[in-house]
Amino acid sequence: MATEKIWGMPCDRSVKAVTKALNEIRGIKDVQVSLARGEATFDEEEPVAMDIVKAQIAKAGYEAAC
């Protein structure tokens, strides 16, 4: 399971946006986004470059911490 810290998520709508964005990435499944922890966790069915994950988070309007 991979974990990515996310900055700038103020509400549940943020959680939905990030979840949707990460679910669009081929090879990612079981996305869980925690507003309280400010992070997303997910499983990879195949290797996914973290640059792609960060770009999808940015596309949703938020910033990946790492």
C-alpha positions as CSV (number, residue, x, y, z in Angstrom):
1,M,0.0,0.0,0.0
2,A,1.3,3.4,-1.0
3,T,0.7,6.6,1.0
4,E,0.9,10.2,-0.3
5,K,0.6,13.2,2.0
6,I,-1.6,15.9,0.6
7,W,-1.7,19.6,1.5
8,G,-4.7,21.9,1.2
9,M,-7.7,19.7,1.7
10,P,-10.1,21.7,3.8
11,C,-13.3,19.6,3.5
12,D,-15.1,16.4,2.4
13,R,-15.4,17.8,-1.1
14,S,-11.6,17.7,-1.2
15,V,-11.6,14.1,-0.3
16,K,-14.0,13.3,-3.1
17,A,-12.0,15.2,-5.6
18,V,-8.7,13.5,-4.7
19,T,-10.3,10.1,-4.6
20,K,-11.8,10.6,-8.0
21,A,-8.5,11.8,-9.4
22,L,-6.5,8.9,-8.1
23,N,-9.1,6.4,-9.2
24,E,-8.6,7.6,-12.8
25,I,-5.0,6.4,-12.8
26,R,-4.5,3.0,-14.5
27,G,-3.0,0.5,-12.1
28,I,-4.3,2.1,-8.8
29,K,-7.1,0.6,-6.8
30,D,-8.6,0.8,-3.3
31,V,-8.1,4.5,-2.9
32,Q,-8.7,5.8,0.6
33,V,-8.3,9.6,1.4
34,S,-8.2,10.8,5.0
35,L,-9.1,14.4,5.6
36,A,-8.0,14.1,9.3
37,R,-4.5,12.7,8.3
38,G,-4.2,14.7,5.2
39,E,-3.2,11.7,3.1
40,A,-4.2,9.2,0.5
41,T,-3.4,5.5,0.5
42,F,-3.9,3.1,-2.4
43,D,-2.8,-0.2,-3.8
44,E,-0.9,-0.6,-7.0
45,E,-1.9,-3.4,-9.4
46,E,1.1,-2.4,-11.5
47,P,3.9,0.1,-10.8
48,V,2.7,3.7,-11.1
49,A,5.2,6.6,-11.2
50,M,4.7,9.0,-8.3
51,D,5.0,11.9,-10.8
52,I,1.7,10.7,-12.2
53,V,0.1,10.5,-8.8
54,K,1.3,14.0,-7.9
55,A,0.0,15.4,-11.3
56,Q,-3.4,13.9,-10.7
57,I,-3.5,15.4,-7.2
58,A,-2.5,18.8,-8.6
59,K,-5.2,18.4,-11.3
60,A,-7.7,18.0,-8.5
61,G,-6.5,21.3,-7.0
62,Y,-4.3,20.1,-4.2
63,E,-0.6,19.6,-3.6
64,A,1.2,16.3,-2.8
65,A,3.7,16.8,0.0
66,C,6.5,14.6,-1.3
